[in-house]
Amino acid sequence: MQKLQQLSNAVTARFHEASPRARITVGICVLLVLFSAFSLVFRNAPTQLEPLLNRREFSNAEVMELSQHFTNAGLKGWKLQDKKILIPTEQRLEFLVAIEGKFESDAFSSDVDSVLENGSILDNPSLREMRLRNAREKDLARIITQIPGIDEAQINIDDHQQRGLSGRKEMTALAAIKAATNTEVTLETSEAIREVIAARFAGLERNNVVVIDLNTGHTFGASDSDYNASNLDIALRNYERWWRGRIANLLIDIPNTRIEVGLYPVDVATEKTPGIAKMVNATVSVGIPDSYIQQVAESRQATSQTQRQAIAQDVKQNVTELVQGVMPVVPHTTLDEFTVHVATILDLPLNPSGDSAPVLSVFLQNAWREITMGILIAACAYGLIWRNRQLHLVRSTNRTLPVRKRDSDSHLSTKSPEDRAIISERPHQEIPSDGSEKTLAVKEQTAVPHLEKPPIIQNNSAKTEAALTLKDELNALVDEAPADAADILRKWISNTSP
């Protein structure tokens, strides 16, 4: 507490000793620092965002519609992230009110319901059936758009009544799919869409469903399509996913492993051996990162290149043995060939320059207040240090001036009576050679104070003048106080005697 009091007193004294300009500068700096600290402490916290309509993913058309509703209501602060609309938590009620009655969630709305509600008793059965089919097509398209990677979908169903006694009805379906940006509809996705459409409408077979990718123009399920898949192909794709998952779980200790598996049917003449099962070839390709090989080599303290190559070969052999133990088993097929390929892949480090700019910009956006306050504090500290040095320099200069003045005064005290007589009020008056020290003091007191003393010129006659002056003073002392003069002479003689 005492040290703080001393420091406070010192700062107060320095502040009072400073010039008005320095005081104003220090006051402005203190106000800026206080303002920065206040804005830093009481700044607004980041806005909390929550997904709209229970994390539902919206299509591009729905996003445009919702953005128009938000603009009309004057709502801001929402953003789109991964096909989800995030809204401020404190404004959740305002956003829901803005879309109430104008936009409904797909989970609670259906075109079939609207057809049934808006139907009329005057409608004929064929028109009613057509409206219901159109409503089912829209509902099914809405379900398909919820598949990851699908933005838009349109379903068209048609039927044909065959002639004859049986009167069998044949149905066909077309699914126009538009995938997300820079993506394509895969074979697995197209087969899943065909299965869903066939299951939605009674009497519709999967082979009569055609899927077209509007981004690439590829068709799936057409008679002349290169992307047709038989039942065996679909089964093999399913077993590939299952097999890849088992191998990935087996090699989970090796980070960043690349795994690719494949099951391919072999064309066999079924006319000669109709009862034999179909033949399948299986291949596995595993890529092991080179960084993992280096870690194993460092753990085993392998320094030479030969030792590292031996360790890499050992790791490859171990991975091959592990993968060969997981044999694919496909029902109603026979495994003809099983090949395992294991190799090392070069995993290059990420380029730090690519992410440096975004990271730096984000850091500046989040910490600009702290940076500004730090700069202000540093500027104030530097200004105080500089001012302290200037005051110290001025004080040291003032301390040297009295010393020089005392030296000049002592030098003036050694002047002769003739030199002192120069600055007397009556310079024409002669100073007697037998004048005492008191007489000289009286003459000095009568001198004009504002006259400047001339500089002393050193010459060879200084010693003679000093000697005469001492003699005159001694004579004056003998005349005034003989006893004192005798004591002084006695002391001089006793000090000089051996």
N, C-alpha and C positions, 0 to 999 in steps of 0.2 A: 504493500500500500504506500509506503514511504517513497519507493522508487517511482511509482506512478505519479505521486504528488510532485516529486522533483522534475519528472519528465514534463508534466503539465505546466509547471512554472517556467521551465526552460522554453517550451513551445510558445507560451504566452509572451514571455519576454522577447523572444525572437520576432514574434508577430508585431509587437509594439515598436520594436526597433526598425522594422522594415519600412520601406517607402510606401506611399499610398498606391502607387501602381502595382507593387508587389502584393499588397493586401488585396486589391481587387482581383488580381490573377488567382491568388490562392482561394478566394471566395468563390469564383466561378468554377474552378476545378472541384472544389468540395461539393458544390451544387450539382455538377454533372455526375459525380460519383454517387451521390445520394439518389439522384433520379435513375441512374442505371441500376442501382441495387433495388430500388422500389419496383421498377418495371420487371426485374428478374424474379423477385419474390412473388409479386402479385400478377404475373402474366397469366393469360388464359390457358387452361389445360387443353391438350388436343381433344378434338371432338370424337366421342365414341360413336361408332357406326355399327349397325346391325343389318342383317339381310332382310329384304322385303319378302313378305308372303312365305315365311318358313323356308328360307334357303332355296327357293325355286329358281331354276334356270330358265331364262327367257330367250326367245328367238330374236332375230334382228327386227322383225316387224313389231313384235311386242315391245321391244325396247324403244323403238321410235314412237309408238303409241303412248307409252308411259311417259316418255320425256315431254311429249306435247301436253299431256295432262299436268305434269309438274310445272311446266312453263306457264300455262294458263293460270295456275293457282299461285304463281310467284314463289315457288319453293326452290331453294338452292341448297348446295352442300351434299348432294347425292353423287355417287360415282358407280361405274360399272366395273366389276371385277369377276373374271371367270364366268361370264354369262349370268352373274348374280348382281342385283341392284342393292347397294348398301346405302342406307339412309341414316341420318342422325337420330340417336336414341331419344333425345328430348323432343324431336319433332315427329315422332312416329305417328301420333294421332293426326297431325295435319296431312301427312302423306296418304294415310289410309282414307281420310275424308276426301282428298282430291281425286282418288280413283274409285270411290264408292259409286256403284251404279253404272260406271263407265267401263270398268275392267274387272273381270272375275277370274279367280284361279281356276285352272283346268281341272283341278281335283274336285271342284264343286259345281262345275257347269258341264252341260252336255247338249249337243245339238238335237239329240233325240228327244230330250225333255222339252225343248222349245217347239219341236214339231208337234208333239202330243198336246201341248198346252194351246198352241195357236191353230189347231185343227178345227175344221168345220164339219157339220153333219152333211153339208152339201157336197163335200169332196167325194169323188168316186174312188173305189178301192185301188185302182192302178196308180192314180196320182198320189194317194196316201202311201202306197208301197214305195214309190219312187222317192218321195221325200224322206221316208225313213231310211232307205238305202243311202241316200246322200248324207244324211245325218250320221249314219254309222261310218261312212267313209271318212268324214271329218274327225270323228272321235278317234278312229284308228290312226289317222295321220298325226293327230295330236299326241298320241301315245308314242309313235315312232320318233317324233322330234325330241322326246325326252331321252333317247339313247345318246350316250356320249359321242360327240363327233358329228351329229346330224343337226343341221340348222333348220331345214325346211323339208317337208314331205307332202306329197299329194297322192291319194289312192283313188283309183278308178276301177269299179267292178262292173262286169258285163256277164250276162247269161244268154244261153241259146237253147231253145227247146228243140230236141231232135225229133225228127219225124219217125213214125212207126208205132207199133203197138206198145212198146215200152214207154215212150214219151219221156225219155231220160233228159234231164236238164244238165247242160254243160256250162261251167262257170270259168271265167278267166279274170285275171287281175293284173294291173300295172301299177307299180310303185315308182314314182319319180322322186328321187332323193337328191338333195343338195347338201353336200358335206360342208364342214367348217372350212375356213380359209386355209389354203395350203395343205389340205388333207384330201385323201381319196377314200372311197368306200371299199373296204377290204372284202375278201371272199367270205370270211367268217361273219361279218356284219350283214352282208347280203343274204346269206343263208338264214341267219336269225330273223331277218325281216320277212323272208318268204314263209318261214314257219309260223310267225305271228299272224300274218295275213290269212294263211290257210286255216289256222285255228279259229279265227274270228268269224268266218262265214261258213256255215254248214254246206257241205257238198263241194267245197273248193279244195282242190288238190294242190300240193306244193309244186308239182311239176308244171302247173298251169299259171304260176305266178312269175312274173318277169320284173326284175329290178333294174333301173337305169340310173347311172350316176350322171347328174346334169353338169358336173364340173369337167369330167373327162369324156363322157359319151359312152362309157363301157356298159355293157348289158350283162346281167347275170340271170341265167335260167332260160334264155332264148334257145331255139333249136340250133341256130348257127353261131352261138356265142362260144368264145374261147374260155369263158369263165364258168362253164357249167360244172357242177359237182354232183357226183353220184352219191348214193348212200354210203359206199365204202370210203369215198373221199372225205365226207363229213365225219365219219367215225375216226378216220386217221387223223384229221385235224384236232378232234377232241382229245385223242390219246397223245398227240404231240404236246398239247398244253399240259396235260397231266404229267407226262414224262419230263418235260422241261422243269416243272416245279419240283419234282423229286430230285433232279440233279442239282438244282439251285440250293435246295435245303442241304444236300450232301456237301456242297462246296461253299457253305456259308462263311467259313473261316477265312476264305481268300477274298479280299475286297475287290470290287470292280471287275468281277469275272464276266466274260462274254460267253453265253451258251446259246447254241443253235442246234436244234434237232430236226430230223426229217424222217418221215415214213412214206415210202413210195411203193405203190403196187407194181407187181411184175406181170406183164402180159404173158399168159400161158394159154396154149390151145386147149380149150375146154371140151372140144369135140371128142378128142381121144380119151381124155380122162375127166369125164364130167363130174365124178364124185370127189375129186381132190380139192382141197381148200386152196384159196388164193394165196399166192406168194407175195411177201412184202420184204423190201429192203429197208434197213434202218441205218442212219448215220448220225453221228454226234460230233460237233466241233466245239471245242472249249478253248478259249483264249485266256491265258494267265498274264496279268500285268507284269511288266519287267520290274516295277518297283517292289513287288512282293518277292521276286527272286533276290533282289538286292538286300531286302530286309533279312531274309533267311541266311544269306551269305554273311552279313554283318553279325548276326547272332551266333554263327558258327566260326567267326573270326577268320573268314577266308579272304586272303589278300591277293593272291595271284589270279590271273585270268583262267588258268587251267582249273583251279579249284572252283571258281564261279561257274564255269561250264559244266563241271561235274555235278554241282548242286542243282543247276537248272535241269539237267537230264534226270536227276533223281526225283525232282518235283513233278516233272512231266510223267514219269513212270508211275508214281503214286496216284496221280489224278486219273491216269488211264485205267489202272486197276480198280479204282473206286467207281468210275463210270461204267465199266464193263460188268460190275456186279448188279447194276440196275437195268435189267433186261426188259425191253418193252413187251408187253403181252397184249395182243390185239385179238379179240374173239373172232373165231371163224377164219383165221388166217394162219399162215405158216411163215416164220421168220427165215428168210433165205440167206441174207448177208447182214452182218452187224459190224460197222466200221466206226472206230473212235479216232478222232484227230485232236491232238493236244499241241498247242504252240504258245509261244510267248508273244505278247503284243506290247508295243512301245507306248506307254501312257505319258504323254508330254505334260509338263506342268501348265497350269492355267496362266494365261497372259495377264500379269497384274496391271499392265497399262490400260487394258480395256475397261476395267472396273474402277480405276483410280478416279476418273472424272466424275462418275455418278456418286461414288462414295464421298468424294470431297465436296461436291455440291450439297449432298444431303447433310453432311457434317456442318457446313456453313449455314445452312438453313435452320438447323436445330440449335446451334451454339453461337449465333451472331451476337446475342446479347452479352454472353460471357466474354466473348472476344473484345467487344467494344468497352466493356467495363474494365477489363484487364489493361487495355491500351490507355484508358484514362487514368487508372491508378499508377501505371508506370510513368506516364507523363507528369503527374503530380509529384511523384517521388523524385523524378529527375529534376524538376523545377525547384523543389525544396533543397535538394543536395547542392544544386548550382548556387542557389541563393545563400546557403550556409557557407559555401566556399568564398563567395564574394565578401560576406560580412567578416569572415576570418581574415581575409586578405586586408580589408580596410582597417581592422583592429590592429593587426601586426604593423601596418604602416604608421598608425597613430602612436603606437608604443615607441617606435624608433625616433619620432620627432622630438620628444622631451630629452632624450639622451644627447642628441645633437645640440639642443639648446643649452644643456648644462655644459657640454664641452666648450661651446662658444663663450659662455659666461666665465668659465674658469680661465679661458685663454685671455679674455678681456681683463681679468683681475691681475694679470701679470704685466699689464701695460705700464709704461713709465708715466710720471706726472705730466710730461710734455704731451704725450698722446691723449691723456684724458683731458687736458686743457683745451683740446681742439673743439670738443662738443660743449664747452661751457657757454653759459649765457653771455659772458663778457670775454671774448677771446683776446681783446687788446690788453687785458689785465695781466701783469706778470705774476707768475707763481714763484714765491720765494723758494730758494733751494733748501733752506732749513725748515720748510713747512713740515708739520707732523702728519701722522696718518689721519688724525681727526680732521685736519684742514682739508686733506684730499677727499675725505668722505663728504664733507660739507659741500665741496665743489661739485662732486658728482651728483648730490641731491639737487643742486640748483640748476643742473643741466636741463635743457628743454627735452621732454620725453619723446616728442614726435620726430626729433631729428634722428637720422639713421647714422649709425656708427660706421666710420670708414674702415675698410679692410686693413688688417695688420700686415705690414711688410717686414719680413724677417731680414735682418742685415747683420753684419759682423760686430756692430757697436752695441748689440743687445746686452752682451755680458757686462760691458763697462757701465751702461746705464743701470743695469740691475744692481751692480756693486755700489754705485753711488747712492742709489735709492736705499739700500740696506744701511749704508753708513749714515745717511741723513736720518733714517728712522731710529737708529741707535742713539744718535746725538739727541734727538728729541726725547727719547725715553730717559736718557740720563738727566736731561734738564727737568723733566716732569717728575720722575720717580727714581731717584738714585738708588734706593734700596732694591727695587725690582731689577734694575739694570745690573746691580752687583750680583744678585742671585743668578741671573741668566748667564753672566760671564763665568761665575763659579761652576755652574753646571756644564758649560761648554768646555771649560778647562779640564774638569774631572772626566768628561767623556772622551776627550782627545788624549789624555795622558795614558801611557802604557801601564 
